[in-house]
Amino acid sequence: MTRLAWFMLAIAGCSPAAGPAELAPVFVVLCADPDPEQDPHPCCTGFALGSQVVTANHCALDDRVQLVSRRQWLTTASAYSVGTVTRRDEARDIAWLDAPTDGPGLELGGSFLPGDSVSALTPVGAKAGIVGGQAGLFWQSTMPVAFGDSGAAVVDASGRAVGVVHACLSADGKACDPMTGIFAGLP
């Protein structure tokens, strides 16, 4: 399946979708060592924060990561960039990369509390939810994230980055339970 076909399939089942300007900072992180006979496929998400790209640390297995801006994902068949990991926060599952960006990234937000509105910016749209309780460095939320959303920006109501999607709860390991987005706050 081509990237465009995958994207169209994914967006058909996703709502609400954010407009193109709201998703400009979004990146698709490609799987490590893709089969050269197949189109690269997405594994995770990332986002531009200032002049760097941020993703979940578990998405950056090596010090170099293949990634595609959302604009590239929609308009090219095989172009990708390589980002170099410059910093890791393994406890929070966050990695920062030097990589080309399409323009200005998100701004860093401030603190948040349980009950605050947040959204995960994913390649298929913004997934809104409410911040729940905290367990260690991670927060539970009602964002309906899916596999592949790891590394997505969690933004507050003003659109500023406050966290990074870490995981979702899954009873069977094959699908995310609804409304179970888990994220780490940005330090």
Residue frames relative to the residue before (quaternion, step in Angstrom):
aa qw qx qy qz dx dy dz
M 1.0000 0.0000 0.0000 0.0000 0.00 0.00 0.00
T 0.4201 -0.7061 0.5075 0.2594 3.60 -0.86 0.91
R 0.6696 -0.4953 0.3632 0.4177 3.56 -1.26 0.34
L 0.6599 0.5106 -0.3228 0.4468 3.57 0.90 -0.89
A 0.6455 0.5074 -0.3260 0.4687 3.59 0.96 -0.81
W 0.6367 0.5186 -0.3297 0.4659 3.59 0.98 -0.85
F 0.6652 0.5123 -0.3055 0.4491 3.56 0.90 -0.97
M 0.6688 0.4943 -0.3079 0.4621 3.60 0.89 -0.89
L 0.6304 0.5194 -0.3312 0.4724 3.58 1.04 -0.76
A 0.6808 0.4925 -0.2899 0.4581 3.57 0.90 -0.92
I 0.6963 0.4797 -0.2951 0.4450 3.59 0.86 -0.87
A 0.5682 0.6087 -0.3840 0.3989 3.60 1.13 -0.56
G 0.7601 0.3631 -0.2051 0.4984 3.58 1.05 -0.67
C 0.6476 0.5418 -0.3102 0.4369 3.59 1.19 0.11
S 0.1911 0.7398 -0.6366 0.1045 3.52 -1.01 0.80
P 0.5779 -0.1899 -0.7925 -0.0431 1.58 -2.12 1.20
A 0.3571 -0.7175 0.5522 0.2295 3.57 -1.12 0.58
A 0.3749 -0.7066 0.5539 0.2309 3.53 -1.00 0.82
G 0.5705 -0.5950 0.4433 0.3520 3.55 -1.21 0.45
P 0.7108 -0.4810 0.3043 0.4132 3.59 -1.24 0.37
A 0.6534 0.5166 -0.3328 0.4421 3.62 0.91 -0.79
E 0.6587 0.5146 -0.3122 0.4516 3.60 1.00 -0.78
L 0.7382 0.4054 -0.2204 0.4921 3.60 1.11 -0.63
A 0.3518 0.7659 -0.4804 0.2425 3.63 1.23 0.09
P 0.6959 0.4705 -0.3137 0.4427 3.68 0.92 -0.65
V 0.5408 0.6641 -0.3910 0.3369 3.64 1.24 -0.26
F 0.1117 -0.7644 0.6334 0.0449 3.54 -1.14 0.85
V 0.2967 -0.6884 0.6257 0.2158 3.54 -1.29 0.47
V 0.2282 -0.7575 0.5975 0.1308 3.58 -0.80 1.02
L 0.3082 -0.7798 0.5223 0.1552 3.56 -0.69 1.14
C 0.6009 -0.5735 0.4241 0.3607 3.53 -1.20 0.61
A 0.5351 -0.6221 0.4677 0.3284 3.56 -1.08 0.72
D 0.8641 0.0713 -0.0776 0.4921 3.55 -1.16 0.76
P 0.0457 0.8196 -0.5696 0.0420 3.60 0.62 1.04
D 0.5741 -0.5721 0.4638 0.3578 3.55 -1.20 0.60
P 0.4250 -0.7323 0.4614 0.2651 3.64 -0.61 1.05
E 0.6170 0.5476 -0.3432 0.4490 3.59 1.22 -0.34
Q 0.7310 0.3758 -0.2034 0.5321 3.60 1.23 -0.40
D 0.5660 -0.5352 0.4807 0.4026 3.55 -1.27 0.34
P 0.5339 -0.5936 0.4715 0.3744 3.60 -1.06 0.63
H 0.1715 -0.7934 0.5746 0.1049 3.59 -1.04 0.64
P 0.5798 -0.6288 0.4032 0.3255 3.55 -1.15 0.65
C 0.1689 -0.7653 0.6124 0.1037 3.53 -1.16 0.67
C 0.8079 0.0293 0.0613 0.5854 3.54 0.98 -0.92
T 0.4082 -0.6620 0.5681 0.2690 3.51 -1.38 -0.11
G 0.0605 -0.7651 0.6382 0.0601 3.55 -1.27 0.36
F 0.1600 -0.7895 0.5826 0.1084 3.57 -1.26 0.00
A 0.4788 -0.6351 0.5248 0.3034 3.51 -1.24 0.58
L 0.0149 -0.7547 0.6551 -0.0320 3.53 -0.92 1.05
G 0.7746 -0.0634 -0.0169 0.6291 3.54 -0.19 1.28
S 0.7722 -0.3164 0.2425 0.4948 3.60 -0.74 -1.03
Q 0.6436 0.4966 -0.3329 0.4778 3.61 1.24 0.19
V 0.3692 -0.6624 0.5885 0.2805 3.54 -1.35 0.17
V 0.1576 -0.7790 0.6044 0.0552 3.56 -0.96 0.95
T 0.0634 0.7723 -0.6303 0.0480 3.56 -1.11 0.75
A 0.6344 -0.4726 0.4058 0.4578 3.57 -1.27 -0.10
N 0.5625 -0.6179 0.4291 0.3429 3.58 -0.98 0.80
H 0.6625 0.5104 -0.3260 0.4408 3.62 0.97 -0.74
C 0.6076 0.5346 -0.3491 0.4724 3.61 1.29 -0.09
A 0.7049 0.3966 -0.2321 0.5403 3.58 1.26 -0.37
L 0.0853 -0.8540 0.5127 0.0238 3.55 0.46 1.25
D 0.7488 0.2695 -0.1557 0.5851 3.57 1.11 -0.72
D 0.6298 -0.5273 0.3984 0.4082 3.56 -1.28 -0.05
R 0.7116 0.3150 -0.2302 0.5843 3.59 1.30 -0.14
V 0.1047 -0.8105 0.5762 -0.0102 3.55 -0.85 1.05
Q 0.3292 -0.7124 0.5810 0.2159 3.58 -0.97 0.86
L 0.1129 0.7947 -0.5886 0.0965 3.55 -0.85 0.97
V 0.2284 -0.7540 0.6095 0.0887 3.48 -1.30 0.57
S 0.4099 -0.6755 0.5394 0.2910 3.58 -0.88 0.84
R 0.6330 -0.5305 0.3847 0.4122 3.57 -1.15 0.49
R 0.6230 0.5352 -0.3428 0.4560 3.60 1.03 -0.75
Q 0.6573 0.4920 -0.3097 0.4795 3.60 0.92 -0.88
W 0.6259 0.5612 -0.3363 0.4245 3.59 0.96 -0.88
L 0.7238 0.4423 -0.2431 0.4705 3.57 0.97 -0.84
T 0.7998 0.3636 -0.1578 0.4508 3.60 1.06 -0.64
T 0.7624 0.3214 -0.2073 0.5219 3.63 1.16 -0.22
A 0.4903 -0.6778 0.4703 0.2810 3.52 -1.22 0.47
S 0.8545 0.0539 0.0074 0.5165 3.60 0.93 -0.71
A 0.4547 0.6919 -0.4633 0.3160 3.62 1.17 0.13
Y 0.1104 0.7635 -0.6336 0.0583 3.53 -1.09 0.76
S 0.3462 -0.7013 0.5808 0.2257 3.54 -1.31 0.33
V 0.3175 -0.7081 0.5866 0.2316 3.53 -1.29 0.26
G 0.1594 -0.7739 0.6084 0.0746 3.52 -0.87 1.02
T 0.2672 -0.7528 0.5823 0.1510 3.55 -1.09 0.73
V 0.4262 -0.7040 0.5073 0.2558 3.57 -0.77 1.04
T 0.1501 -0.8052 0.5710 0.0560 3.56 -0.80 1.06
R 0.7970 0.0269 0.0132 0.6033 3.57 1.21 -0.51
R 0.0970 -0.7801 0.6159 0.0527 3.55 -1.15 0.68
D 0.0979 -0.7220 0.6793 0.0877 3.53 -1.21 0.65
E 0.2123 -0.8317 0.5016 0.1079 3.56 0.14 1.32
A 0.6175 0.5599 -0.3523 0.4255 3.61 1.02 -0.70
R 0.7458 0.3559 -0.1974 0.5274 3.59 1.02 -0.81
D 0.3796 -0.7426 0.4655 0.2962 3.61 1.31 -0.14
I 0.4886 0.6312 -0.4451 0.4059 3.58 0.89 1.02
A 0.0508 -0.7705 0.6347 0.0301 3.57 -1.11 0.81
W 0.2282 -0.7456 0.6140 0.1221 3.56 -1.12 0.82
L 0.1002 -0.8122 0.5745 0.0168 3.57 -0.93 0.94
D 0.3349 -0.6439 0.6341 0.2667 3.51 -1.27 0.51
A 0.2279 0.7529 -0.5788 0.2148 3.57 -0.68 1.14
P 0.5793 -0.5699 0.4344 0.3885 3.58 -1.17 0.46
T 0.1259 -0.7761 0.6130 0.0771 3.58 -1.05 0.77
D 0.5549 -0.6362 0.4375 0.3099 3.57 -1.25 0.47
G 0.7841 -0.1202 0.1127 0.5984 3.57 1.21 -0.22
P 0.7680 -0.3291 0.2259 0.5008 3.56 -1.17 -0.31
G 0.3959 -0.7193 0.5253 0.2235 3.52 -1.06 0.79
L 0.7102 -0.4037 0.3470 0.4607 3.51 -1.35 -0.16
E 0.4159 -0.6562 0.5592 0.2893 3.52 -1.28 0.36
L 0.5149 -0.6283 0.4889 0.3179 3.55 -1.17 0.64
G 0.2993 -0.7623 0.5527 0.1546 3.55 -0.88 0.99
G 0.5725 -0.5890 0.4508 0.3494 3.52 -1.34 -0.16
S 0.7756 -0.3116 0.2527 0.4872 3.52 -1.11 -0.70
F 0.1571 -0.7525 0.6310 0.1039 3.55 -1.33 0.27
L 0.2544 -0.7656 0.5783 0.1216 3.54 -1.29 0.42
P 0.6308 -0.4823 0.4065 0.4518 3.59 -1.20 0.28
G 0.7378 0.3662 -0.3008 0.4807 3.55 -0.96 0.93
D 0.5605 0.5989 -0.3928 0.4157 3.62 1.23 -0.30
S 0.4630 -0.6560 0.5251 0.2821 3.56 -1.19 0.62
V 0.0366 0.7719 -0.6329 0.0481 3.56 -1.03 0.91
S 0.1410 -0.7645 0.6189 0.1120 3.56 -1.31 0.26
A 0.3171 -0.6920 0.6105 0.2190 3.53 -1.20 0.64
L 0.2557 -0.7549 0.5853 0.1491 3.59 -0.84 0.99
T 0.0035 0.8165 -0.5727 0.0726 3.57 -0.32 1.29
P 0.6793 -0.4930 0.3308 0.4314 3.62 -1.16 0.27
V 0.7331 0.4124 -0.2452 0.4820 3.61 1.12 -0.50
G 0.7740 -0.2999 0.1662 0.5323 3.58 1.23 0.05
A 0.5990 -0.5401 0.4477 0.3860 3.52 -1.38 -0.01
K 0.1504 -0.7822 0.6022 0.0539 3.56 -0.92 0.98
A 0.2184 -0.8352 0.4993 0.0734 3.53 -0.21 1.37
G 0.1191 0.7809 -0.6085 0.0750 3.53 -1.24 0.58
I 0.4543 -0.6448 0.5446 0.2849 3.51 -1.40 -0.15
V 0.4789 -0.6523 0.5060 0.2985 3.58 -1.04 0.83
G 0.1998 -0.7734 0.5944 0.0926 3.55 -0.99 0.95
G 0.8075 -0.2646 0.2144 0.4817 3.52 -1.08 -0.80
Q 0.4066 -0.6960 0.5462 0.2278 3.51 -1.37 0.31
A 0.0498 -0.7539 0.6544 0.0298 3.55 -1.16 0.79
G 0.8041 -0.0818 0.0077 0.5888 3.57 -0.18 1.25
L 0.8006 -0.2348 0.2000 0.5138 3.57 -0.77 -1.05
F 0.6706 0.5093 -0.2839 0.4585 3.60 1.28 -0.14
W 0.2592 -0.7495 0.5974 0.1189 3.50 -1.24 0.71
Q 0.3071 -0.7053 0.6006 0.2180 3.55 -1.10 0.66
S 0.0372 -0.7923 0.6090 0.0098 3.55 -1.14 0.60
T 0.4979 -0.6283 0.4975 0.3315 3.54 -1.33 0.04
M 0.3360 0.7279 -0.5269 0.2821 3.63 1.17 0.42
P 0.3521 -0.7587 0.5096 0.2015 3.63 -0.80 0.95
V 0.0572 0.8320 -0.5479 0.0648 3.58 0.57 1.13
A 0.2498 -0.7535 0.5952 0.1245 3.54 -1.31 0.48
F 0.6525 -0.4454 0.3946 0.4692 3.56 -1.28 0.14
G 0.7104 0.3833 -0.3161 0.4985 3.58 -0.85 0.96
D 0.6285 0.5315 -0.3358 0.4579 3.60 1.24 -0.30
S 0.4043 0.6993 -0.4935 0.3226 3.63 1.21 -0.10
G 0.7787 0.3123 -0.2497 0.4834 3.56 -0.92 0.93
A 0.4914 0.6646 -0.4342 0.3582 3.60 1.24 -0.14
A 0.5414 -0.6027 0.4786 0.3386 3.54 -1.21 0.58
V 0.1833 -0.7015 0.6732 0.1449 3.52 -1.16 0.71
V 0.0763 -0.8191 0.5686 -0.0060 3.55 -0.60 1.18
D 0.4634 -0.6610 0.5150 0.2883 3.53 -1.20 0.60
A 0.7578 -0.3958 0.2635 0.4468 3.58 -1.29 -0.02
S 0.6874 0.4532 -0.2911 0.4872 3.62 1.17 -0.43
G 0.5702 -0.6333 0.3650 0.3750 3.61 1.28 0.10
R 0.5160 0.6246 -0.4273 0.4014 3.59 1.23 0.33
A 0.5173 -0.6646 0.4514 0.2948 3.57 -1.02 0.85
V 0.0386 -0.8073 0.5887 -0.0120 3.56 -0.81 1.06
G 0.8273 0.0469 -0.0079 0.5597 3.59 1.20 -0.28
V 0.3422 -0.6958 0.5953 0.2107 3.51 -1.45 -0.01
V 0.4550 -0.6748 0.5039 0.2892 3.59 -0.84 0.98
H 0.2307 -0.7815 0.5723 0.0923 3.54 -0.87 1.06
A 0.7837 -0.1956 0.2092 0.5512 3.59 0.74 -1.04
C 0.2850 -0.6818 0.6198 0.2640 3.48 -1.39 -0.30
L 0.4974 -0.5971 0.5077 0.3719 3.55 -1.21 0.25
S 0.0163 -0.7998 0.5991 -0.0337 3.56 -1.00 0.81
A 0.3433 -0.7546 0.5237 0.1959 3.57 -0.68 1.07
D 0.8009 0.2946 -0.1396 0.5023 3.60 1.00 -0.77
G 0.4889 -0.6787 0.4269 0.3438 3.62 1.25 -0.09
K 0.6721 0.4884 -0.2887 0.4759 3.59 1.29 -0.02
A 0.7945 0.1003 -0.0401 0.5976 3.58 1.15 -0.55
C 0.4919 -0.6473 0.4958 0.3055 3.53 -1.14 0.67
D 0.4433 -0.6370 0.5484 0.3114 3.53 -1.06 0.72
P 0.5720 -0.6124 0.4066 0.3640 3.61 -0.97 0.73
M 0.8744 0.1251 -0.0917 0.4598 3.51 -1.22 0.70
T 0.5517 0.6250 -0.3890 0.3920 3.60 0.93 0.87
G 0.2123 0.8076 -0.5266 0.1593 3.60 0.98 0.72
I 0.1283 -0.7738 0.6181 0.0512 3.55 -0.84 1.03
F 0.0350 0.8154 -0.5745 0.0624 3.58 -0.85 0.96
A 0.3652 -0.6800 0.5899 0.2372 3.51 -1.36 0.38
G 0.4493 -0.6611 0.5270 0.2887 3.55 -1.06 0.74
L 0.4885 -0.6399 0.4992 0.3203 3.56 -1.09 0.69
P 0.4551 -0.6935 0.4775 0.2898 3.60 -0.91 0.84
